[in-house]
């Protein structure tokens, strides 16, 4: 039987929500091993002068505890 743990991670990107998600996984994987999945809990964006300047994600990252 596998034991899984879930942590909440916040990330941002100037490009897209997808890029923010990839950055979160890449950064978390530096210290968290055995990442199995990611669930996007929430998305938001920062708007300046009528343009989206920053994409933000709040995600749940699941990894196996060994």
C-alpha atoms as one frame of an Amber mdcrd trajectory, in Angstrom:
protein
   0.000   0.000   0.000   1.300   3.465  -0.919   1.106   6.426   1.430   0.443
   9.727  -0.329   0.736  13.262   0.998  -0.785  16.470  -0.397   0.733  19.931
  -0.054  -0.561  23.259  -1.301   1.712  25.316  -3.556   1.363  28.833  -4.980
   3.103  29.893  -8.181   3.051  32.667 -10.769   4.147  33.323 -14.339   4.189
  36.230 -16.774   3.290  33.821 -19.591   0.360  31.525 -18.654  -1.350  29.425
 -16.003   0.219  26.364 -17.608   3.674  27.875 -17.213   2.928  28.777 -13.578
   1.924  25.146 -12.967   5.083  23.812 -14.598   7.207  26.209 -12.542   5.516
  25.051  -9.322   6.182  21.388 -10.094   9.761  22.074 -11.185  10.553  24.082
  -8.039   8.801  21.640  -5.676  10.595  18.665  -7.254  13.917  20.098  -6.028
  12.998  19.055  -2.479   9.884  16.865  -2.819  10.462  13.473  -4.427   7.964
  11.031  -5.982   5.478  13.673  -7.187   2.501  11.817  -8.662  -0.059  14.469
  -9.629  -1.123  18.081  -9.425  -4.624  19.492  -8.997  -5.276  23.125  -9.900
  -7.347  24.441  -7.017  -7.592  28.061  -8.126  -6.410  30.403 -10.875  -6.158
  34.185 -10.866  -4.471  36.947 -12.818  -3.116  40.430 -12.208  -4.287  43.135
 -14.627  -2.458  46.414 -15.228  -3.523  49.044 -17.757  -6.102  46.682 -19.271
  -3.660  43.812 -19.842  -2.972  40.611 -17.944   0.544  40.912 -16.571   0.751
  37.898 -14.257  -0.932  34.495 -14.052  -1.244  32.825 -10.648  -2.147  29.275
  -9.626  -2.939  27.711  -6.290  -2.463  23.964  -6.645  -2.414  20.774  -4.647
   0.591  18.585  -5.276   0.413  14.875  -4.417   3.507  12.798  -3.744   4.289
   9.339  -2.428   5.916   9.045   0.992   8.541   6.309   1.134
